[in-house]
Amino acid sequence: MAKETFHGALEQIDACCYRIPKSYKPGMRVDGLIFANEKLMHQLKLDQAPEQVANVAFLPGIQHASLAMPDIHWGYGFCIGGVCATDPDEGGVISPGGVGYDINCGVRLCRTNLFYREVKPHLQKLVDELFKHVPTGVGRTGHYSFKGKELTRLLGEGAGYLTSRELATPGDIDFTEGRGHLDGADPDEVSDHAKKRGEQQCGTLGSGNHFLEVQVVDAIFDDEAASVMGLEKDMICVMIHSGSRGLGYQVCDDSLMHLRKAPEKYGIELPDRQLACAPVNSPEGQKYIAAMRAAANFAWCNRQLLMWQAREVFADVFGRTWQSLQMNLIYDVCHNIAKLEEHTVNGVKKKVWVHRKGATRAFPPGHPEVPAIYRKIGQPVIIPGDMGRASWVLVGQQGSMEKSFGTTCHGAGRAMSRTQAIKEAAGRRIDKELLARGVIARAQSHKGLAEEQPKAYKNVDDVVDVVHQAGLSKKVARMRPIGVIKG
C-alpha cells in the first residue's frame, strides 16, 4: 500500500458516494465515483487508491465513470475494488490491470444440514482433516493432474468438463456464475509455461488471502432470500476463496509483456504504465481476452475441486455422504474478471466490457443471467470478510444496474499492507488470539496468519453497510467463522 496521501478533490454526492471530478486531471474522460461512507473515506484519504480511480478515467471508451467499491485499496494499475466499463464501438480498451493477476479469483458458498451444536464437538478434527486433505500454500500441487488434452478441455470448457470426470454435479454447474464457463476461451493463447504451472494446481487453495472456512450463520436479515438459499440461523456452511493459481498469474504476466508497447502503437496516452491496454477489437486485445477467459475457466474448476475435497472430508468426519449432509452449492461468484455485458448507459442499451477488479457481480431480481431459483430475490452475492469477524451473503439489487454496471463490493478490503501486518503482529500468536474468539485456524506458517490477521482488514460490516444503503446489494445473512485453513 502506498504511503502517500491523496491530495485531489473528493466531493461528497450523498451518504454513500464521493466524486473525483474529471477536471482533477487533464485527460480524464469521466468522473471518478467511490462508494464509501464518512468513516471509510477518512481512512481512504490516507491512501493513493483514489489516484488510481482517477487514472482509470483516462482509458479510451470508458463509460459513465471510473468506479470504486467501499473495499477499495491500492492495487496494480486499477485499485482493488475498481470497476470500469468500456465500449468497443467507441474505441474501448481491455486492460489486464482491470482484471488482476489472479484471474477469476472468486468465492463460493456451500451449505450443509448440520448445525453448530452438532459440529462443535468435532470442530478440531474437522479443521485438522481439512488442512490435511485440502492442499494449501505457495506453489503447492494437488491431488488432481490435468495435462495435454485434458488441460486443453478444462481451459476451454470450464467447470462443465468436470461433470464428465464425475467431479461436479449438474447442480454445481447451475449455481456457478456463468455456469462456470466463458465462451471464447482459447487454450492455444495460454503459454506453455502457464500451462505447466497449472497442470497440478487445480484443486489447490494457494496462499495470501485465499482460504477455506467453516462458518456458522450468525444472523438472518432477509427471511425470504435466506429461505430460497436454504440458510437458517446456526447452520454450518463452507466458504471457499481462491482463483486461477500460478496459471492465471502467468497469463496476466505474459499478457502485460505482450501489451507493453500497445498503448504507443494505438496512440493511447496513459498516466500509469500499469494501465497497459489495447483496443478490444485489436489483435492484442483479442489475444488477451482469449487467454483471460481460459484462465477464468481454470479458476472455476479450481474452486469446484476444492469444494469436492471439502465434501469428502465432511463425509469422512461425520460418517455420512455429502449428499445426505446436503452440502449443496448456494452460489459461486468471481471478482477478478472482465465480461462483455449489456447495460444501459445514458438511456441507451449497449454491449460494454465490464472490468471488475476486486468487485463482484450483483445482478438484480428478474435478470436473465440469474439462476431461475434465485430470479425472484436477485443474484446471491458472497462477501468474505476476515477470519476473526464475519462474512456476508447479500443479493443483487436494481441499484447496481443503475449505478455500477451490476456490481458491488468483494470483501472487507485491506487496511494494512502485508509487510505492515507482519510488523504489527511481532511477538503475538495470531492463532491463539483467534482461538480466544472461537476460531480454530490452521496455516502453513505463522507469517501467513500474521499477514491475514483481522486487524489487517477493514471491518466488513462497514463495507457491507455502504453497498446495502447505496442499493447495490441487500443484506441476507451474516456468517461467523469457526474454522479456517490457509496457505
Secondary structure, 3 states (H helix, E strand, C coil): CCCCCCCCCCEEEECCEEEECHHHCCCCCCEEEEECCHHHHHHHCCCCHHHHHHHHCCCCCECCEEEEEEEEECCCCCCEEEEEEECHHHCCEECHHHCCCCCCCEEEEEEEEEEHHHHHHHHHHHHHHHHHHCCCCCCCCCCCCCCHHHHHHHHHHHHHHHHHCCCCCHHHHHCEHHHHCCCCCCHHHCCHHHHHHHCCCCCCCCCCCCEEEEEEEEEECCHHHHHHHCCCCCEEEEEEEECCHHHHHHHHHHHHHHCCCHHHHCCCCCCCHHHCCEECCCHHHHHHHHHHHHHHHHHHHHHHHHHHHHHHHHHHHHCCCCCCCCCCEEEEEECEEEEEEEEEECCEEEEEEEEEECCEECCCCCCCCCCHHHCCCCCEEEECCCCCCCEEEEEECHHHHHHCCCEECCCCCECCCHHHHHHHCCCCCHHHHHHHCCCEEECCCHHHHHHCCHHHECCHHHHHHHHHHCCCEEEEEEEEEEEEEEC
